[in-house]
Amino acid sequence: MRETILLFVILLFVSGCNVNDPENVKGSEIDVEAVKNEYPVEIKEDEEIFSIDKIEIQLVNPLTDETMREFVPKNIYNKPVYENEISELASELAKEIDQPMKNVKLSDQGELIGGRNRVILNEDELIQILLNIEPNTLTVPLPVYETKPNVSVEMTKNISNTVISKYETFFDPADSGRNQNIQLAVEAINNIVIGPGDRFSYNETLGERTPEQGYQPALEIVNDEYVMGIGGGICQVSSTLFNAVDELGLEVYARSSHSKPVGYVPEGRDATVSWGGPDFKFLNNKDYPVILKAYTDKENGVLTVEFRASKLVAVNQ
């Protein structure tokens, strides 16, 4: 029966017939056997002529027009299996697409420099799209969203005027390797401007800590033990920053403590970080921008982290 239907469609195509015009059918003479030889049809008894699980769907990043995957929904008729399949797919795509925001800095000349947009694939939305895919769908724009740093030059006027949060810790001025690492971390976070709703990632701001970047071997805590590692000391900067963030009341959404107490902040008030591991992240939940200031007094071994804002903001705190 299916072979007959498909053959009829082929005959119409070959003859140029319009199924809505009976005159076309009546006036056509077609060699059926010749058509069969030209268009052989092989259909198994249980095979469907048209099926969505045989269609290749292009999953496209709308920001770049790049095809991220050529997806064939093979298990669409088995919902539990299909849901698991597309959940794994969404997770894989998110790892390729997602990038955290990199905050802008305010230069000494009052210019905004650096920065990078936050890009996120909404995994839940993609799963719903693929769960409700239509049979005639050939391309799916991925639900990718981009957010720019919410900062402008106008917003930074007088932003450094008033200290609205401050925290200090102390270090040994004689420990040259550790102090070098602290100084590099301080330089990385100094003068960063965080606009309303903007996010901050310590790891993203510093980047990977390597000898090529100037980081030195120094003591750090790993698995409850003190060991030498490249970049030891940067956790003192992240911990000092956390306490300044907490004092201001910004929203912390990623923080981990060391496996044992550290000496530079009270127990439980630290923020351990490592490249590819724990990160310290927070969100500016205020309706105004803040600037992050960090500096060291090398002679006395004092590390200071401050948040500043315009005087008008400080008055309304």
N, C-alpha and C positions, 0 to 999 in steps of 0.2 A: 504493500500500500504506500509506504513512504517513498519507495523507488518510483512509483507511478506519479506521485505528486511532484517530486523533484524533477522528473523527466518532463512533466507538463510545463513546469516553470522554465526549464531550459529551452523547450520548444518555442515558448512565447518569446523568450529573449532572442533566439536565433532568427525568428521570423519577423521580429520587430512589432509584434502584435500588441495592441492595447486591450487589456481584459475588459475594459469598460466600453469597448466598441465592437459589437458582434460582427460588424461588416468586415473587420480585419480578419477575424477567424475564418469566416466563410470564404473569403477570397484568397486564402493561402493554401498552397499545396506544398507539403513538407515531406521529405523522405525520412521517415521515422528511424529506419534502420541505420541510415547514414549518420543521423544525429547521435544515436546510441554509440556508434563506433567512435565519433569525434569527442563525445562527452561521456565516457564510461562512468557508471555510478555503482559504488560498492557501499552498502549500508548494512551494518550488523543489526540483528533483530532488536537488541536492547539499546542501540545508539540513538541519541537525539540529533536532529539535523542542526538546530541552533541551541547552544548552551553557553551560559555566562562563564562556566568554569573552564571554557576553552578559549576565552578571550584574553589577550594580553593588554593590561591596563598600564598606561604611562603615568607614574607618580612624579609630578613636576613641582620643583621649588619655584613659586611665583616671583621670588626676589631675584632669581638668577636665570630663570627659564631653563634650568638644568633638569634633565630627567634623572631622578634619584634612583628609581627602580622601575623595572618592567615586571609588573605583578600579575600573576595568573591565580585567581581565587579558586584553587582546586577543591577545597573542602567546604564550599559555600553552603552545601546542602546538609552538612553536619555541623550544627551551630556551635557546640562546645569546642570542637576541634578548630573550627574556623576562627572563633573568638581568640583562642590561644595563639593561633597563627598570626593574626593581625596585631595582637598585643605585642608579640615579639618583634614584628616588623616595625611597629611604631617606636618601640624602644631603640631598635637599631638605627632608625632614621634620626631620632632625637640626638643620639650620640654624634652623628655626623653633622647635624645642622646647628644644634644649640651652641651659642657662644655667650658668655657673660658680658655684662657691660664693663667697659674700661673707662674710668672717669677722666674728665678733663682736668688740666692744671691751669692755674693762673700764673702767667709769667710776671717777671719784675716790671715789664712794660705794660702790664694790664691786659695782655692778650690771652685768649683761651687756646691752649695747645694740647695736642694728643686727643685721646678719647676714642671710643669705639662703641657702636650701637649694640644693644642687647638683642639677640635673635633667639626665638623660642618656637619649637614645634609643639602645638597643642596635641598631645598624644590622645587624650580622651576624645577630642573632636574628630581626629583622623579615624579612630576606631569606629565611631558612630557613622561616619561617611561610608566606610567600607562594609559595615554591617547592612547598610541600606542601599547598596550599590544597585544601579539600574542595569538591565541587560544590555542596553545600547551604549553604555559608558566606555569610552576608549581613553580618556584623559582625566586625571583627578589632580587639580591644583592642591597642593598640601597646605593645611592651615598653619602657615608660618607667620609669626608676628615679630615686627621689629620696633624697638623703642630707642629713641635717641636720648643722650644725656639731657636732662631738663635744666639746662644752664644757658644763659646768654650773657654777653658783656654787660648789658644794662643791669642785670641781676647782681653782678659782682661789685657794683659801686659801693665803696665803704665797707665791703664785706669783712675786711681784716681789722676793723676798728675796735671791736669789743670781744673780750674773752667770755664765752658763755659756758665753758666746761674745761676742766684741766685736771691732769693726773701726772704724778712724778714717781719714778722708780730710780734705784741707784745701782751702779755697776762699778767694778774694779778698774780704775784707770790703767793699771799695769798689765791687764790681759789684752795684749795687742790684737790677737786674732779675733777674739770675741768682739772687741770694740770696733774693729773694722767692719764686721758683719752688722753690728748695730747701726753704724753710721750709714752703710749702704741702704738698710731698710728705712732709716729715717729720711734719707734723701728721696727714696721712692714714694713715700706717702706725703711728704711735705708739699703744701700748696695745692692739694687736690680739692676741687670744688664739688660738692655733692648737692645736687638740686633736689627739690621736693619730689619724692617718689623714686629717686635714683637709688641704685644698689651699689654696694662696695664689696669687693672680694680682695682679701689680703694676698692670696696666692696669685691672682690675676694681676694685681698691681706690681708685685715684686718680680714675678716671673720665676723661672727655674733658677735655683741657687747653685751656681757652678763656679769653679776656679776661673773660668774665662770671663765671668761677670765680676770677678774680684773677690768672691767670697772665700773665706779662710777656714781651715780646720779649727774647731773649738768644741768644748764639751757640750753635749746635749743629752736629754733623757730619752732612751729607747728601751721599751720593754722593762721598765722599772730599774734601769741601770744607767749610769753615766758613761757615755762612750764619746769618742772623738768623731765628729761629723762635719761635713762642709756646710757652713751657714749657722753653726751653733751660736745662739744669741739673738736670732731674729724673733724667737718666741717672747723674749722680754719686750720687744717693741709691740708685737701683736697683743700681749697681755696688758701693757700700759694703755694701748689704744682702746682695748675692750672696756677698761675702767672709765676712760673718758667718755666713751660712747654710752655706757650705762648711766653715768652721772647726768648726761644730757637727756636721756630717755629715748634714744633712738632704738629702733626695733632690731634686735639681734635674732637672726634666723639660722645661724650656723656657728657653733662654738663647741670645742672639746677641751677637757682639762688633761694635763699631763698625768702619767701613771703614778707619780709621786709628787709631794709638795715641792714647790720652788721657793727660793728665798726672797725674790724681789717683789712679790705680791702676797696678800693673805691667802690661805688655803681655799681653793675653790674659786679664786678670782683670776685665774690665768686663762690663756687661750693658746693652746698648742697648735702648731701648723706644720705641714710638710708637703713637699711637692708631690702631687698625685695621691695625697692622703687628706688628713683633716685640714679644713680651711676656716678662717674667721670671716663671717659675712654679716653685714647689717644693711638696713634700709633707712633712708631719711624719711621718717614719717611726719616731719614738720611741714608747714606750708611756706617755708622760706629756705633759701640755700644756706649752706654752711661751708666754711673753708677749714681744712685740716692743717694744723701747724705742728711740726715735730722738730726738735732740736736737742742737741746734747751739750753739756758742759763737761768737756773732756778732762779738765783739770780736777774737778771735784767729783766726777763720775755720776752726773745727774742726767737722766733722760726725761724729757718733758713732752707730753702730747696735749694739744689744746684744740678745741673747736672755737671758731670765731664767727661773728656775724655782724651786721650793721648795728649801729647804736640804737636805731629805732626798734629792731627786733629784740635787742637785749632789754629795753625798757618794758616791752610787752610780755616778757617771759613770766 
